[in-house]
Amino acid sequence: MLVTTGPSFEGKRVTAYHGIVTGDAILGANVFKDVFAGIRDIVGGRSAAYEKELKQAKTIALKEIEQAAEALGANAIVAVDLDFETVGQSGSMLMVSVSGTAVTVE
């Protein structure tokens, strides 16, 4: 499955539009990750635990739109948009929403 944030693929022609596809993933971070991330915020540096959760959420959401596009008969997705939010009490959960247009290219 070809996937791009752009409106098209260089050297490919869109022959059919199948509609909008979406995918969502909401992952919670446990208390220990929250504590260590808080310490990282104070002393500086990157939070590997949250980066791992973010990567997993993106992977899940992108896989969902690919499956949805395939179910519509598409072989590509254009105009992909990824949105990130924190939800839950004190932002304890990470949400990734992905949308795009399922198309057939040749």
NUTOR-224944 format. One record per atom (N, C-alpha, C): atom name; x, y, z; residue number from 1. Coordinates in steps of 0.001 Angstrom, whole numbers. Example, Ala and Ser with C-alpha at 12.3 -4.5 7.8 and 13.67 -1.06 7.14 Angstrom:
<koltis>
@at: N	xx: 13190	yy: -5690	zz: 7800	i: 1
@at: CA	xx: 12300	yy: -4500	zz: 7800	i: 1
@at: C	xx: 13200	yy: -3300	zz: 7800	i: 1
@at: N	xx: 12850	yy: -2250	zz: 7080	i: 2
@at: CA	xx: 13670	yy: -1060	zz: 7140	i: 2
@at: C	xx: 12900	yy: 30	zz: 7870	i: 2
</koltis>
This chain:
<koltis>
@at: N	xx: 860	yy: -1180	zz: 0	i: 1
@at: CA	xx: 0	yy: 0	zz: 0	i: 1
@at: C	xx: 903	yy: 1238	zz: 0	i: 1
@at: N	xx: 722	yy: 2092	zz: -987	i: 2
@at: CA	xx: 1439	yy: 3355	zz: -1039	i: 2
@at: C	xx: 704	yy: 4365	zz: -166	i: 2
@at: N	xx: 1449	yy: 5105	zz: 649	i: 3
@at: CA	xx: 842	yy: 6088	zz: 1556	i: 3
@at: C	xx: 1674	yy: 7361	zz: 1507	i: 3
@at: N	xx: 1000	yy: 8507	zz: 1339	i: 4
@at: CA	xx: 1715	yy: 9781	zz: 1316	i: 4
@at: C	xx: 879	yy: 10891	zz: 1939	i: 4
@at: N	xx: 1564	yy: 11892	zz: 2467	i: 5
@at: CA	xx: 870	yy: 13076	zz: 2970	i: 5
@at: C	xx: 558	yy: 14047	zz: 1837	i: 5
@at: N	xx: 1154	yy: 13812	zz: 687	i: 6
@at: CA	xx: 937	yy: 14678	zz: -471	i: 6
@at: C	xx: -332	yy: 14320	zz: -1226	i: 6
@at: N	xx: -657	yy: 15123	zz: -2250	i: 7
@at: CA	xx: -1886	yy: 14898	zz: -3013	i: 7
@at: C	xx: -1758	yy: 13823	zz: -4086	i: 7
@at: N	xx: -522	yy: 13380	zz: -4373	i: 8
@at: CA	xx: -317	yy: 12385	zz: -5426	i: 8
@at: C	xx: 1054	yy: 11745	zz: -5269	i: 8
@at: N	xx: 1333	yy: 10789	zz: -6138	i: 9
@at: CA	xx: 2639	yy: 10134	zz: -6187	i: 9
@at: C	xx: 3300	yy: 10501	zz: -7506	i: 9
@at: N	xx: 4531	yy: 10929	zz: -7452	i: 10
@at: CA	xx: 5240	yy: 11284	zz: -8672	i: 10
@at: C	xx: 5337	yy: 10068	zz: -9591	i: 10
@at: N	xx: 4975	yy: 10258	zz: -10838	i: 11
@at: CA	xx: 5037	yy: 9184	zz: -11811	i: 11
@at: C	xx: 3859	yy: 8230	zz: -11782	i: 11
@at: N	xx: 2904	yy: 8464	zz: -10908	i: 12
@at: CA	xx: 1696	yy: 7623	zz: -10813	i: 12
@at: C	xx: 482	yy: 8481	zz: -11123	i: 12
@at: N	xx: -536	yy: 7850	zz: -11665	i: 13
@at: CA	xx: -1774	yy: 8559	zz: -12001	i: 13
@at: C	xx: -2914	yy: 7981	zz: -11180	i: 13
@at: N	xx: -3682	yy: 8853	zz: -10526	i: 14
@at: CA	xx: -4857	yy: 8413	zz: -9771	i: 14
@at: C	xx: -5953	yy: 8087	zz: -10775	i: 14
@at: N	xx: -6444	yy: 6845	zz: -10724	i: 15
@at: CA	xx: -7491	yy: 6428	zz: -11664	i: 15
@at: C	xx: -8856	yy: 6292	zz: -11005	i: 15
@at: N	xx: -8877	yy: 6238	zz: -9660	i: 16
@at: CA	xx: -10166	yy: 6140	zz: -8952	i: 16
@at: C	xx: -10007	yy: 6650	zz: -7530	i: 16
@at: N	xx: -11045	yy: 7309	zz: -7055	i: 17
@at: CA	xx: -11114	yy: 7764	zz: -5667	i: 17
@at: C	xx: -12150	yy: 6905	zz: -4957	i: 17
@at: N	xx: -11780	yy: 6350	zz: -3806	i: 18
@at: CA	xx: -12667	yy: 5432	zz: -3089	i: 18
@at: C	xx: -13264	yy: 6032	zz: -1816	i: 18
@at: N	xx: -12792	yy: 7180	zz: -1411	i: 19
@at: CA	xx: -13348	yy: 7827	zz: -225	i: 19
@at: C	xx: -12330	yy: 8009	zz: 883	i: 19
@at: N	xx: -12790	yy: 8636	zz: 1937	i: 20
@at: CA	xx: -11942	yy: 8933	zz: 3093	i: 20
@at: C	xx: -11820	yy: 7694	zz: 3966	i: 20
@at: N	xx: -10604	yy: 7446	zz: 4438	i: 21
@at: CA	xx: -10362	yy: 6362	zz: 5389	i: 21
@at: C	xx: -9760	yy: 6963	zz: 6653	i: 21
@at: N	xx: -10095	yy: 6363	zz: 7797	i: 22
@at: CA	xx: -9597	yy: 6871	zz: 9068	i: 22
@at: C	xx: -9082	yy: 5731	zz: 9931	i: 22
@at: N	xx: -8202	yy: 6074	zz: 10830	i: 23
@at: CA	xx: -7695	yy: 5123	zz: 11809	i: 23
@at: C	xx: -7384	yy: 5858	zz: 13098	i: 23
@at: N	xx: -7636	yy: 5214	zz: 14215	i: 24
@at: CA	xx: -7402	yy: 5830	zz: 15521	i: 24
@at: C	xx: -6732	yy: 4827	zz: 16450	i: 24
@at: N	xx: -5907	yy: 5349	zz: 17324	i: 25
@at: CA	xx: -5302	yy: 4522	zz: 18360	i: 25
@at: C	xx: -5202	yy: 5352	zz: 19632	i: 25
@at: N	xx: -5651	yy: 4776	zz: 20736	i: 26
@at: CA	xx: -5535	yy: 5430	zz: 22031	i: 26
@at: C	xx: -4786	yy: 4474	zz: 22944	i: 26
@at: N	xx: -3650	yy: 4931	zz: 23425	i: 27
@at: CA	xx: -2821	yy: 4105	zz: 24295	i: 27
@at: C	xx: -2593	yy: 4821	zz: 25613	i: 27
@at: N	xx: -2660	yy: 4077	zz: 26688	i: 28
@at: CA	xx: -2430	yy: 4643	zz: 28006	i: 28
@at: C	xx: -1002	yy: 4427	zz: 28443	i: 28
@at: N	xx: -491	yy: 5386	zz: 29174	i: 29
@at: CA	xx: 843	yy: 5252	zz: 29759	i: 29
@at: C	xx: 653	yy: 4917	zz: 31236	i: 29
@at: N	xx: 1408	yy: 3959	zz: 31718	i: 30
@at: CA	xx: 1217	yy: 3564	zz: 33116	i: 30
@at: C	xx: 1856	yy: 4558	zz: 34079	i: 30
@at: N	xx: 1585	yy: 4392	zz: 35342	i: 31
@at: CA	xx: 2031	yy: 5325	zz: 36375	i: 31
@at: C	xx: 3549	yy: 5454	zz: 36397	i: 31
@at: N	xx: 4269	yy: 4356	zz: 36258	i: 32
@at: CA	xx: 5733	yy: 4414	zz: 36314	i: 32
@at: C	xx: 6298	yy: 5222	zz: 35144	i: 32
@at: N	xx: 5730	yy: 5048	zz: 33962	i: 33
@at: CA	xx: 6178	yy: 5832	zz: 32815	i: 33
@at: C	xx: 5910	yy: 7305	zz: 33072	i: 33
@at: N	xx: 4734	yy: 7631	zz: 33653	i: 34
@at: CA	xx: 4396	yy: 9017	zz: 33947	i: 34
@at: C	xx: 5392	yy: 9634	zz: 34926	i: 34
@at: N	xx: 5766	yy: 8890	zz: 35952	i: 35
@at: CA	xx: 6712	yy: 9388	zz: 36952	i: 35
@at: C	xx: 8058	yy: 9662	zz: 36308	i: 35
@at: N	xx: 8575	yy: 8692	zz: 35546	i: 36
@at: CA	xx: 9881	yy: 8869	zz: 34916	i: 36
@at: C	xx: 9851	yy: 9957	zz: 33853	i: 36
@at: N	xx: 8746	yy: 10101	zz: 33136	i: 37
@at: CA	xx: 8618	yy: 11174	zz: 32151	i: 37
@at: C	xx: 8628	yy: 12525	zz: 32853	i: 37
@at: N	xx: 7975	yy: 12591	zz: 34025	i: 38
@at: CA	xx: 7980	yy: 13828	zz: 34805	i: 38
@at: C	xx: 9376	yy: 14210	zz: 35248	i: 38
@at: N	xx: 10159	yy: 13223	zz: 35647	i: 39
@at: CA	xx: 11551	yy: 13473	zz: 36037	i: 39
@at: C	xx: 12337	yy: 13975	zz: 34832	i: 39
@at: N	xx: 12116	yy: 13361	zz: 33682	i: 40
@at: CA	xx: 12793	yy: 13798	zz: 32449	i: 40
@at: C	xx: 12444	yy: 15254	zz: 32142	i: 40
@at: N	xx: 11163	yy: 15625	zz: 32366	i: 41
@at: CA	xx: 10754	yy: 16996	zz: 32108	i: 41
@at: C	xx: 11519	yy: 17972	zz: 32989	i: 41
@at: N	xx: 11798	yy: 17568	zz: 34219	i: 42
@at: CA	xx: 12492	yy: 18442	zz: 35165	i: 42
@at: C	xx: 13973	yy: 18569	zz: 34811	i: 42
@at: N	xx: 14627	yy: 17439	zz: 34530	i: 43
@at: CA	xx: 16078	yy: 17458	zz: 34290	i: 43
@at: C	xx: 16429	yy: 17574	zz: 32814	i: 43
@at: N	xx: 15439	yy: 17478	zz: 31947	i: 44
@at: CA	xx: 15695	yy: 17574	zz: 30513	i: 44
@at: C	xx: 15937	yy: 16205	zz: 29897	i: 44
@at: N	xx: 15882	yy: 16144	zz: 28604	i: 45
@at: CA	xx: 16102	yy: 14885	zz: 27913	i: 45
@at: C	xx: 14830	yy: 14355	zz: 27292	i: 45
@at: N	xx: 14968	yy: 13231	zz: 26638	i: 46
@at: CA	xx: 13846	yy: 12615	zz: 25930	i: 46
@at: C	xx: 13245	yy: 11505	zz: 26778	i: 46
@at: N	xx: 11955	yy: 11292	zz: 26592	i: 47
@at: CA	xx: 11264	yy: 10228	zz: 27299	i: 47
@at: C	xx: 11094	yy: 9040	zz: 26354	i: 47
@at: N	xx: 11969	yy: 8059	zz: 26495	i: 48
@at: CA	xx: 11931	yy: 6880	zz: 25625	i: 48
@at: C	xx: 10615	yy: 6128	zz: 25765	i: 48
@at: N	xx: 10059	yy: 6092	zz: 26975	i: 49
@at: CA	xx: 8805	yy: 5365	zz: 27201	i: 49
@at: C	xx: 7673	yy: 5992	zz: 26389	i: 49
@at: N	xx: 7563	yy: 7321	zz: 26417	i: 50
@at: CA	xx: 6507	yy: 7983	zz: 25657	i: 50
@at: C	xx: 6771	yy: 7915	zz: 24159	i: 50
@at: N	xx: 8026	yy: 8002	zz: 23762	i: 51
@at: CA	xx: 8355	yy: 7898	zz: 22336	i: 51
@at: C	xx: 7964	yy: 6518	zz: 21802	i: 51
@at: N	xx: 8171	yy: 5490	zz: 22597	i: 52
@at: CA	xx: 7795	yy: 4136	zz: 22196	i: 52
@at: C	xx: 6272	yy: 4026	zz: 22056	i: 52
@at: N	xx: 5529	yy: 4588	zz: 23007	i: 53
@at: CA	xx: 4064	yy: 4579	zz: 22949	i: 53
@at: C	xx: 3564	yy: 5349	zz: 21723	i: 53
@at: N	xx: 4173	yy: 6493	zz: 21449	i: 54
@at: CA	xx: 3775	yy: 7301	zz: 20299	i: 54
@at: C	xx: 3997	yy: 6532	zz: 18997	i: 54
@at: N	xx: 5143	yy: 5897	zz: 18872	i: 55
@at: CA	xx: 5442	yy: 5122	zz: 17670	i: 55
@at: C	xx: 4447	yy: 3978	zz: 17500	i: 55
@at: N	xx: 4122	yy: 3299	zz: 18592	i: 56
@at: CA	xx: 3161	yy: 2195	zz: 18527	i: 56
@at: C	xx: 1778	yy: 2701	zz: 18111	i: 56
@at: N	xx: 1351	yy: 3831	zz: 18660	i: 57
@at: CA	xx: 44	yy: 4401	zz: 18314	i: 57
@at: C	xx: -1	yy: 4794	zz: 16839	i: 57
@at: N	xx: 1066	yy: 5397	zz: 16319	i: 58
@at: CA	xx: 1108	yy: 5760	zz: 14895	i: 58
@at: C	xx: 1033	yy: 4516	zz: 14020	i: 58
@at: N	xx: 1751	yy: 3489	zz: 14396	i: 59
@at: CA	xx: 1757	yy: 2241	zz: 13624	i: 59
@at: C	xx: 362	yy: 1634	zz: 13568	i: 59
@at: N	xx: -323	yy: 1596	zz: 14702	i: 60
@at: CA	xx: -1682	yy: 1034	zz: 14757	i: 60
@at: C	xx: -2637	yy: 1843	zz: 13887	i: 60
@at: N	xx: -2615	yy: 3163	zz: 14029	i: 61
@at: CA	xx: -3538	yy: 4023	zz: 13278	i: 61
@at: C	xx: -3277	yy: 3939	zz: 11774	i: 61
@at: N	xx: -2016	yy: 3918	zz: 11373	i: 62
@at: CA	xx: -1696	yy: 3805	zz: 9948	i: 62
@at: C	xx: -2107	yy: 2449	zz: 9389	i: 62
@at: N	xx: -1923	yy: 1402	zz: 10163	i: 63
@at: CA	xx: -2339	yy: 68	zz: 9725	i: 63
@at: C	xx: -3855	yy: 30	zz: 9524	i: 63
@at: N	xx: -4599	yy: 709	zz: 10394	i: 64
@at: CA	xx: -6060	yy: 764	zz: 10256	i: 64
@at: C	xx: -6487	yy: 1426	zz: 8953	i: 64
@at: N	xx: -5838	yy: 2551	zz: 8570	i: 65
@at: CA	xx: -6264	yy: 3188	zz: 7323	i: 65
@at: C	xx: -5862	yy: 2350	zz: 6115	i: 65
@at: N	xx: -4745	yy: 1660	zz: 6205	i: 66
@at: CA	xx: -4350	yy: 782	zz: 5103	i: 66
@at: C	xx: -5357	yy: -349	zz: 4924	i: 66
@at: N	xx: -5801	yy: -934	zz: 6034	i: 67
@at: CA	xx: -6798	yy: -2011	zz: 5959	i: 67
@at: C	xx: -8127	yy: -1488	zz: 5412	i: 67
@at: N	xx: -8516	yy: -287	zz: 5841	i: 68
@at: CA	xx: -9766	yy: 305	zz: 5359	i: 68
@at: C	xx: -9677	yy: 602	zz: 3861	i: 68
@at: N	xx: -8551	yy: 1104	zz: 3409	i: 69
@at: CA	xx: -8371	yy: 1404	zz: 1990	i: 69
@at: C	xx: -8387	yy: 120	zz: 1164	i: 69
@at: N	xx: -7728	yy: -898	zz: 1654	i: 70
@at: CA	xx: -7710	yy: -2187	zz: 958	i: 70
@at: C	xx: -9120	yy: -2749	zz: 834	i: 70
@at: N	xx: -9922	yy: -2613	zz: 1887	i: 71
@at: CA	xx: -11302	yy: -3111	zz: 1864	i: 71
@at: C	xx: -12146	yy: -2382	zz: 817	i: 71
@at: N	xx: -11758	yy: -1148	zz: 484	i: 72
@at: CA	xx: -12470	yy: -373	zz: -532	i: 72
@at: C	xx: -11947	yy: -651	zz: -1946	i: 72
@at: N	xx: -10900	yy: -1458	zz: -2055	i: 73
@at: CA	xx: -10328	yy: -1773	zz: -3361	i: 73
@at: C	xx: -9219	yy: -829	zz: -3789	i: 73
@at: N	xx: -8725	yy: -19	zz: -2878	i: 74
@at: CA	xx: -7668	yy: 943	zz: -3193	i: 74
@at: C	xx: -6291	yy: 284	zz: -3083	i: 74
@at: N	xx: -5319	yy: 883	zz: -3765	i: 75
@at: CA	xx: -3946	yy: 415	zz: -3624	i: 75
@at: C	xx: -3018	yy: 1522	zz: -3116	i: 75
@at: N	xx: -3621	yy: 2653	zz: -2734	i: 76
@at: CA	xx: -2829	yy: 3774	zz: -2222	i: 76
@at: C	xx: -3710	yy: 4695	zz: -1386	i: 76
@at: N	xx: -3045	yy: 5544	zz: -586	i: 77
@at: CA	xx: -3749	yy: 6548	zz: 214	i: 77
@at: C	xx: -2986	yy: 7854	zz: 47	i: 77
@at: N	xx: -3717	yy: 8908	zz: -313	i: 78
@at: CA	xx: -3110	yy: 10228	zz: -468	i: 78
@at: C	xx: -3675	yy: 11181	zz: 572	i: 78
@at: N	xx: -2994	yy: 12323	zz: 716	i: 79
@at: CA	xx: -3439	yy: 13400	zz: 1616	i: 79
@at: C	xx: -3591	yy: 12914	zz: 3057	i: 79
@at: N	xx: -2647	yy: 12097	zz: 3511	i: 80
@at: CA	xx: -2707	yy: 11560	zz: 4875	i: 80
@at: C	xx: -2387	yy: 12662	zz: 5878	i: 80
@at: N	xx: -3197	yy: 12727	zz: 6923	i: 81
@at: CA	xx: -3027	yy: 13703	zz: 7995	i: 81
@at: C	xx: -2980	yy: 12953	zz: 9320	i: 81
@at: N	xx: -1966	yy: 13227	zz: 10125	i: 82
@at: CA	xx: -1833	yy: 12617	zz: 11445	i: 82
@at: C	xx: -2062	yy: 13686	zz: 12501	i: 82
@at: N	xx: -2929	yy: 13387	zz: 13468	i: 83
@at: CA	xx: -3202	yy: 14297	zz: 14575	i: 83
@at: C	xx: -2895	yy: 13594	zz: 15885	i: 83
@at: N	xx: -2346	yy: 14347	zz: 16840	i: 84
@at: CA	xx: -1953	yy: 13793	zz: 18128	i: 84
@at: C	xx: -2626	yy: 14591	zz: 19234	i: 84
@at: N	xx: -3162	yy: 13874	zz: 20225	i: 85
@at: CA	xx: -3825	yy: 14517	zz: 21361	i: 85
@at: C	xx: -3544	yy: 13690	zz: 22610	i: 85
@at: N	xx: -3638	yy: 14341	zz: 23751	i: 86
@at: CA	xx: -3658	yy: 13608	zz: 25008	i: 86
@at: C	xx: -5079	yy: 13674	zz: 25532	i: 86
@at: N	xx: -5545	yy: 12590	zz: 26093	i: 87
@at: CA	xx: -6907	yy: 12504	zz: 26612	i: 87
@at: C	xx: -6874	yy: 11844	zz: 27981	i: 87
@at: N	xx: -8000	yy: 11885	zz: 28654	i: 88
@at: CA	xx: -8095	yy: 11275	zz: 29973	i: 88
@at: C	xx: -7718	yy: 12257	zz: 31059	i: 88
@at: N	xx: -7822	yy: 11787	zz: 32275	i: 89
@at: CA	xx: -7479	yy: 12637	zz: 33412	i: 89
@at: C	xx: -6007	yy: 12991	zz: 33346	i: 89
@at: N	xx: -5715	yy: 14249	zz: 33417	i: 90
@at: CA	xx: -4356	yy: 14796	zz: 33363	i: 90
@at: C	xx: -3580	yy: 14316	zz: 32132	i: 90
@at: N	xx: -4283	yy: 14083	zz: 31028	i: 91
@at: CA	xx: -3610	yy: 13714	zz: 29788	i: 91
@at: C	xx: -2858	yy: 12408	zz: 29858	i: 91
@at: N	xx: -3424	yy: 11432	zz: 30560	i: 92
@at: CA	xx: -2712	yy: 10177	zz: 30797	i: 92
@at: C	xx: -2769	yy: 9206	zz: 29626	i: 92
@at: N	xx: -3529	yy: 9549	zz: 28585	i: 93
@at: CA	xx: -3613	yy: 8668	zz: 27420	i: 93
@at: C	xx: -3234	yy: 9446	zz: 26167	i: 93
@at: N	xx: -2632	yy: 8744	zz: 25230	i: 94
@at: CA	xx: -2202	yy: 9338	zz: 23981	i: 94
@at: C	xx: -3111	yy: 8860	zz: 22860	i: 94
@at: N	xx: -3634	yy: 9801	zz: 22072	i: 95
@at: CA	xx: -4500	yy: 9445	zz: 20952	i: 95
@at: C	xx: -3852	yy: 9912	zz: 19654	i: 95
@at: N	xx: -3804	yy: 9014	zz: 18683	i: 96
@at: CA	xx: -3339	yy: 9342	zz: 17346	i: 96
@at: C	xx: -4496	yy: 9075	zz: 16391	i: 96
@at: N	xx: -4871	yy: 10077	zz: 15615	i: 97
@at: CA	xx: -5916	yy: 9938	zz: 14604	i: 97
@at: C	xx: -5276	yy: 10184	zz: 13247	i: 97
@at: N	xx: -5607	yy: 9312	zz: 12293	i: 98
@at: CA	xx: -5054	yy: 9411	zz: 10954	i: 98
@at: C	xx: -6206	yy: 9375	zz: 9964	i: 98
@at: N	xx: -6127	yy: 10239	zz: 8942	i: 99
@at: CA	xx: -7134	yy: 10197	zz: 7877	i: 99
@at: C	xx: -6441	yy: 10426	zz: 6548	i: 99
@at: N	xx: -7087	yy: 9989	zz: 5492	i: 100
@at: CA	xx: -6567	yy: 10167	zz: 4149	i: 100
@at: C	xx: -7606	yy: 9763	zz: 3134	i: 100
@at: N	xx: -7271	yy: 9874	zz: 1872	i: 101
@at: CA	xx: -8173	yy: 9503	zz: 793	i: 101
@at: C	xx: -7660	yy: 8229	zz: 125	i: 101
@at: N	xx: -8501	yy: 7198	zz: 115	i: 102
@at: CA	xx: -8155	yy: 5934	zz: -534	i: 102
@at: C	xx: -8313	yy: 6095	zz: -2044	i: 102
@at: N	xx: -7283	yy: 5711	zz: -2798	i: 103
@at: CA	xx: -7309	yy: 5850	zz: -4254	i: 103
@at: C	xx: -6706	yy: 4618	zz: -4913	i: 103
@at: N	xx: -6942	yy: 4518	zz: -6195	i: 104
@at: CA	xx: -6249	yy: 3534	zz: -7033	i: 104
@at: C	xx: -5295	yy: 4313	zz: -7915	i: 104
@at: N	xx: -4040	yy: 3894	zz: -7937	i: 105
@at: CA	xx: -3041	yy: 4535	zz: -8798	i: 105
@at: C	xx: -2466	yy: 3496	zz: -9759	i: 105
@at: N	xx: -2000	yy: 3995	zz: -10903	i: 106
@at: CA	xx: -1295	yy: 3102	zz: -11839	i: 106
@at: C	xx: -132	yy: 3841	zz: -12440	i: 106
</koltis>
